[in-house]
Amino acid sequence: MRRAISARQDATGMDITSRCTLGDPNKLPEGVPQPARMPYVSDKHPRQTLEVINLLRKHRELCDVVLVVGAKKIYAHRVILSACSPYFRAMFTGELAESRQTEVVIRDIDERAMELLIDFAYTSQVTVEEGNVQTLLPAACLLQLAEIQEACCEFLKRQLDPSNCLGIRAFADTHSCRELLRIADKFTQHNFQEVMESEEFMLLPANQLIDIISSDELNVRSEEQVFNAVMAWVKYSIQERRPQLPQVLQHVRLPLLSPKFLVGTVGSDPLIKSDEECRDLVDEAKNYLLLPQERPLMQGPRTRPRKPIRCGEVLFAVGGWCSGDCHFQC
Amino acid sequence: MRRAISARQDATGMDITSRCTLGDPNKLPEGVPQPARMPYVSDKHPRQTLEVINLLRKHRELCDVVLVVGAKKIYAHRVILSACSPYFRAMFTGELAESRQTEVVIRDIDERAMELLIDFAYTSQVTVEEGNVQTLLPAACLLQLAEIQEACCEFLKRQLDPSNCLGIRAFADTHSCRELLRIADKFTQHNFQEVMESEEFMLLPANQLIDIISSDELNVRSEEQVFNAVMAWVKYSIQERRPQLPQVLQHVRLPLLSPKFLVGTVGSDPLIKSDEECRDLVDEAKNYLLLPQERPLMQGPRTRPRKPIRCGEVLFAVGGWCSGDCHFQC
């Protein structure tokens, strides 16, 4: 079988004539020599390429754009920024004036966050910290750097605590981080007792308070907790929030309270007594409790029991008896 | 313990105040809260970035150089070419005129090879074939793309065969591929009998023939093979090579031949008989064979036995005797 490369010399030196076939004769159909091929894929090439481009950037070589962010000037290569961020791709490859300017002013992005994002574009690395996550995530959203958005959300998930879950929940909502919003929401529901004692809870706007307390998954042992949470929230800023009480109280499931609590605490509260709509809600609950036989006809959102998912809380009842003939055997 | 992000509202919406500490209290020195950090490294980022840059190239977006190679025009990004090839780095970041030109004419590189190398720079992939290896390797050498050079050498190693090993050896030598040269050399030494029957062997220049036959590792059963190879090589182009015979014959170890072959074949060959220097070599061998007791004083490069590495050729001599009382036992 003939193989690659034979030596033929001429006056100028080596002339190599290709006449090769595949090395393995088992792969060849009889009498039909196949040309030899070796596909080669480099695993390290993309990373090495990016490393050298980062060195070029550090030496400001072949940089074709300067981003002006606040007081900072960041030298970069349009092709790298465009490859990593759809925002920059639109800016540099479109018809915008920026596609022709060497200096481009970037507004509405924190300068330190921008630096971190550009560093990531060139190094694949970023360190998310409590001190930068609140500027990094919005900046990543603006530049459409999905991987950094995800890293920021992952960081915030790990930071979830009853003292901050409402802040993280709102932050996730603002920046449309669905998965983080879902996790923070679940965390808030599950740790409601601690959350309602936090300062964050007292600072909630009415619509967010309603979002939380209207959930079937709220983890409470009794509806008294929800009522107490609502009253504490109203009293935290009573002048401003008193008018919002009826709207919020609609989402407390008063029919699920005990008659004693409903009469002694809810019905006798001056804030509730003095408001028509609140009194209607208390009446609805009283009627529900008074007429057990008519409850099937009185079902509504406020009579639905909560179904909290309580991880690991299982009660075992173990019983047995001694028949009298059990004794120690040695 | 306090944690990241608390919700504080103002008129414009959410204002988030950072006040976080590490999640795991075991990691904290008592009473000294550590700021939370999450280093993030992306594995996929470099490859994805290069993929998008390759798309940009295909759409000729943000390309800042056109390589003119033969009849081809190749659009590219200076920063990518510079990152992959020290040749381009020197061209684009130095003081050369090319660093300011948009069109750069590249000479001495095959246009198809150049296309493959640029493709590799953007895709990390190349297919080495019998039809391109001879232009690809020199082009990779010129552009200093070490990874492609290695891939080409690997391809040629797999193609080694007695019919082409001399061509590959010379090609490796020309392009300073040391490892390939070493492997091709070893292959040639090991398969000398088949190699000496090939057309390539007949076409060798004298200096390369000498390189091969002067090695101690030449895999021959007797020195007759080496002598026959040299004579066949001379007779292939007798007019041109006859004057080179003494120079080549110096490297045949005539003292290791049998007296019969030395007298009957070597000494009686008209080409050898008619040349003074060749006769001297034959005389030297005859003296060595005639005076066994003086051999220790006559040692030289031509009396050194070859030490071929013959894989798997081991002779076992197994002996024993029967004492007479051995018989079959059933």
Contacts between the chains, C-beta under 8 A, distances in Angstrom:
chain1	res1	chain2	res2	distance
A	1	B	161	7.6
A	2	B	163	6.3
A	3	B	159	5.6
A	3	B	160	7.7
A	3	B	161	3.7
A	3	B	163	5.4
A	3	B	164	4.4
A	4	B	130	4.8
A	4	B	133	7.1
A	4	B	156	6.9
A	4	B	159	4.1
A	4	B	161	7.9
A	4	B	164	5.5
A	4	B	168	7.4
A	5	B	133	8.0
A	5	B	134	7.2
A	5	B	156	7.1
A	5	B	159	7.1
A	5	B	164	4.6
A	5	B	167	4.0
A	5	B	168	5.1
A	5	B	171	6.2
A	6	B	163	6.8
A	6	B	164	5.6
A	6	B	166	7.9
A	6	B	167	4.7
A	6	B	199	6.7
A	6	B	200	5.1
A	6	B	203	8.0
A	7	B	166	5.0
A	7	B	167	3.8
A	7	B	170	5.3
A	7	B	200	4.7
A	7	B	203	5.6
A	7	B	204	6.9
A	8	B	167	7.9
A	8	B	203	6.0
A	9	B	203	6.0
A	9	B	205	6.0
A	13	B	174	7.5
A	14	B	167	7.9
A	14	B	170	5.2
A	14	B	171	6.7
A	14	B	174	5.7
A	16	B	134	5.3
A	16	B	167	5.6
A	16	B	170	7.9
A	16	B	171	5.7
A	17	B	167	8.0
A	18	B	130	5.1
A	18	B	131	6.4
A	18	B	133	7.8
A	18	B	134	6.2
A	19	B	164	7.9
A	20	B	130	3.9
A	20	B	159	5.7
A	20	B	164	7.1
A	21	B	130	8.0
A	23	B	158	5.6
A	23	B	159	6.3
A	23	B	161	7.8
A	35	B	129	6.1
A	35	B	130	5.1
A	35	B	131	6.4
A	36	B	129	6.6
A	36	B	130	4.9
A	36	B	155	7.4
A	36	B	158	7.6
A	36	B	159	6.0
A	37	B	127	5.7
A	37	B	128	7.4
A	37	B	129	4.9
A	37	B	130	7.9
A	38	B	127	6.9
A	38	B	128	4.6
A	38	B	129	7.4
A	38	B	151	7.2
A	38	B	154	7.1
A	38	B	155	4.5
A	38	B	158	6.9
A	39	B	125	7.2
A	39	B	126	7.9
A	39	B	127	4.7
A	40	B	125	6.9
A	40	B	126	5.3
A	40	B	127	7.0
A	40	B	128	6.1
A	40	B	148	7.9
A	40	B	151	4.3
A	40	B	154	7.9
A	41	B	124	6.0
A	41	B	125	5.0
A	42	B	120	7.6
A	42	B	124	4.4
A	42	B	125	7.5
A	42	B	147	5.7
A	43	B	124	7.7
A	45	B	50	7.9
A	45	B	84	7.8
A	45	B	120	7.6
A	45	B	124	3.9
A	45	B	147	6.7
A	46	B	46	3.9
A	46	B	47	4.4
A	46	B	49	7.2
A	46	B	50	4.5
A	46	B	124	5.8
A	47	B	46	4.4
A	49	B	46	7.2
A	49	B	50	6.4
A	49	B	80	7.0
A	49	B	83	4.7
A	49	B	84	5.9
A	49	B	121	7.4
A	50	B	45	7.9
A	50	B	46	4.5
A	50	B	49	6.4
A	50	B	50	7.6
A	50	B	83	7.7
A	52	B	82	7.6
A	52	B	83	4.0
A	52	B	84	7.6
A	53	B	79	5.7
A	53	B	80	7.6
A	53	B	83	4.7
A	56	B	79	6.3
A	56	B	82	6.4
A	56	B	83	6.8
A	56	B	93	7.5
A	61	B	82	7.6
A	61	B	93	4.8
A	62	B	78	5.4
A	62	B	79	4.8
A	62	B	82	6.2
A	62	B	92	6.4
A	62	B	93	6.4
A	64	B	64	7.1
A	77	B	79	4.8
A	78	B	62	5.4
A	79	B	53	5.7
A	79	B	56	6.3
A	79	B	62	4.8
A	79	B	77	4.8
A	79	B	79	6.0
A	79	B	80	7.2
A	80	B	49	7.0
A	80	B	53	7.7
A	80	B	79	7.2
A	82	B	52	7.5
A	82	B	56	6.4
A	82	B	61	7.6
A	82	B	62	6.1
A	83	B	49	4.6
A	83	B	50	7.7
A	83	B	52	4.0
A	83	B	53	4.7
A	83	B	56	6.8
A	84	B	45	7.8
A	84	B	49	5.9
A	84	B	52	7.6
A	92	B	62	6.4
A	93	B	56	7.5
A	93	B	61	4.8
A	93	B	62	6.4
A	120	B	42	7.6
A	120	B	45	7.6
A	121	B	49	7.4
A	124	B	41	6.0
A	124	B	42	4.4
A	124	B	43	7.7
A	124	B	45	3.9
A	124	B	46	5.8
A	125	B	39	7.2
A	125	B	40	6.9
A	125	B	41	5.0
A	125	B	42	7.5
A	126	B	39	7.9
A	126	B	40	5.3
A	127	B	37	5.7
A	127	B	38	6.9
A	127	B	39	4.7
A	127	B	40	7.0
A	128	B	37	7.4
A	128	B	38	4.6
A	128	B	40	6.1
A	129	B	35	6.2
A	129	B	36	6.6
A	129	B	37	4.9
A	129	B	38	7.4
A	130	B	4	4.8
A	130	B	18	5.1
A	130	B	20	4.0
A	130	B	21	8.0
A	130	B	35	5.2
A	130	B	36	4.9
A	130	B	37	7.9
A	131	B	18	6.4
A	131	B	35	6.4
A	133	B	4	7.1
A	133	B	5	7.9
A	133	B	18	7.7
A	134	B	5	7.1
A	134	B	16	5.3
A	134	B	18	6.1
A	147	B	42	5.7
A	147	B	45	6.7
A	148	B	40	7.9
A	151	B	38	7.2
A	151	B	40	4.3
A	154	B	38	7.1
A	154	B	40	7.9
A	155	B	36	7.4
A	155	B	38	4.5
A	156	B	4	6.9
A	156	B	5	7.1
A	158	B	23	5.6
A	158	B	36	7.6
A	158	B	38	6.9
A	159	B	3	5.6
A	159	B	4	4.1
A	159	B	5	7.1
A	159	B	20	5.7
A	159	B	23	6.2
A	159	B	36	6.0
A	160	B	3	7.7
A	161	B	1	7.6
A	161	B	3	3.6
A	161	B	4	7.8
A	161	B	23	7.7
A	163	B	2	6.2
A	163	B	3	5.4
A	163	B	6	6.8
A	164	B	3	4.4
A	164	B	4	5.5
A	164	B	5	4.6
A	164	B	6	5.6
A	164	B	19	8.0
A	164	B	20	7.0
A	166	B	6	7.8
A	166	B	7	5.0
A	167	B	5	4.0
A	167	B	6	4.7
A	167	B	7	3.8
A	167	B	8	7.9
A	167	B	16	5.6
A	167	B	17	8.0
A	168	B	4	7.3
A	168	B	5	5.1
A	170	B	7	5.2
A	170	B	14	5.3
A	170	B	16	7.8
A	171	B	5	6.3
A	171	B	14	6.6
A	171	B	16	5.7
A	174	B	13	7.3
A	174	B	14	5.6
A	199	B	6	6.7
A	200	B	6	5.1
A	200	B	7	4.7
A	203	B	6	8.0
A	203	B	7	5.7
A	203	B	8	6.0
A	203	B	9	6.0
A	204	B	7	7.0
A	205	B	9	6.0
